[in-house]
């Protein structure tokens, strides 16, 4: 798992590869504290594999992170081969029309990043 934030680009890139644990979510939440109240954000999530959550605390932390980051989002891209995640992201996009949600296959990371920076 990896988290990178480029403040100049307002770009958050993180990788989920396996089971999400509370320490990973703590790292994401630490990033969140660096955001300005009205700062807009673009997100690229890379998911080679997803094994669920290690604990209820990790799932709760993920939900809290997602709910607090939504007001900042302008664009959200997920790069994965997992079709169910791709469909989920597209469905979420229907509920938030002011945010651009899209997905790319795992071998299209550069194309996804280019789309995100457009």
C-alpha positions in Angstrom: 0.0 0.0 0.0 1.3 3.4 -0.9 0.0 7.0 -0.6 1.5 10.0 -2.5 0.1 13.5 -2.5 1.2 16.3 -4.8 -0.1 19.6 -3.3 0.9 21.6 -6.3 -1.2 19.4 -8.6 -3.9 18.8 -5.9 -3.4 15.1 -6.8 -3.7 12.2 -4.5 -2.4 8.8 -5.7 -2.7 5.7 -3.6 -2.4 2.0 -4.2 -4.5 -0.8 -2.7 -2.9 -4.2 -3.1 -4.5 -6.7 -0.8 -6.2 -6.3 2.5 -6.8 -2.8 3.8 -5.8 -2.4 7.4 -6.2 0.4 9.9 -2.6 1.6 9.6 -3.1 2.3 5.9 -6.3 4.2 6.6 -4.5 6.2 9.3 -2.0 7.2 6.6 -4.8 8.3 4.3 -6.4 10.2 7.1 -3.1 12.0 8.0 -3.0 13.2 4.4 -6.5 14.5 4.8 -5.5 16.8 7.6 -3.2 18.7 5.1 -6.1 19.7 2.9 -7.3 23.3 2.9 -11.0 23.6 3.7 -11.9 24.7 0.2 -9.1 22.8 -1.7 -10.2 20.8 -4.7 -8.7 17.4 -5.2 -8.1 14.8 -8.0 -7.7 11.2 -7.0 -6.1 8.2 -8.7 -6.5 4.9 -7.0 -4.6 1.9 -8.3 -6.0 -1.5 -7.3 -4.1 -4.6 -8.4 -6.0 -6.7 -6.0 -8.5 -6.1 -3.2 -8.9 -8.5 -0.3 -11.4 -6.6 1.8 -10.8 -5.0 5.2 -8.7 -6.5 8.0 -11.1 -5.4 10.7 -14.3 -3.4 11.4 -12.1 -0.5 12.5 -10.4 -0.4 9.1 -13.7 -0.5 7.3 -15.1 2.3 9.5 -12.0 4.4 9.0 -12.3 3.9 5.2 -15.9 5.0 5.3 -15.1 8.1 7.3 -12.2 9.0 5.0 -14.4 8.6 1.9 -17.2 10.7 3.4 -14.9 13.5 4.4 -13.0 13.6 1.1 -16.1 13.8 -1.1 -16.6 17.6 -0.8 -13.0 18.1 -2.1 -13.2 15.8 -5.1 -13.4 17.0 -8.7 -12.1 13.9 -10.4 -11.8 10.3 -9.3 -10.1 7.6 -11.3 -9.7 3.9 -10.4 -7.2 1.7 -12.3 -8.0 -2.0 -11.9 -8.8 -5.2 -13.7 -11.5 -6.0 -11.1 -14.7 -5.5 -13.1 -16.9 -5.3 -10.0 -14.9 -2.4 -8.7 -15.1 -0.7 -12.1 -18.9 -1.1 -12.1 -19.1 0.2 -8.5 -17.2 3.3 -9.3 -19.4 4.0 -12.3 -22.5 3.6 -10.1 -21.1 5.9 -7.4 -20.6 8.5 -10.1 -24.4 8.5 -10.8 -24.9 9.7 -7.2 -22.4 12.6 -7.5 -22.9 14.3 -10.9 -20.5 17.2 -10.0 -17.6 14.8 -9.7 -16.1 13.0 -12.7 -15.7 9.3 -11.9 -14.1 6.9 -14.4 -12.1 3.7 -14.5 -9.2 2.3 -16.6 -7.7 -1.1 -16.8 -4.5 -1.7 -14.8 -2.3 -1.6 -17.9 -3.6 1.9 -18.7 -2.1 3.8 -15.7 -0.4 6.4 -17.8 -3.6 7.1 -19.8 -5.5 7.4 -16.5 -3.0 9.9 -15.2 -3.2 11.9 -18.4 -7.0 11.9 -18.3 -6.9 13.1 -14.6 -4.5 16.0 -15.4 -6.5 17.2 -18.5 
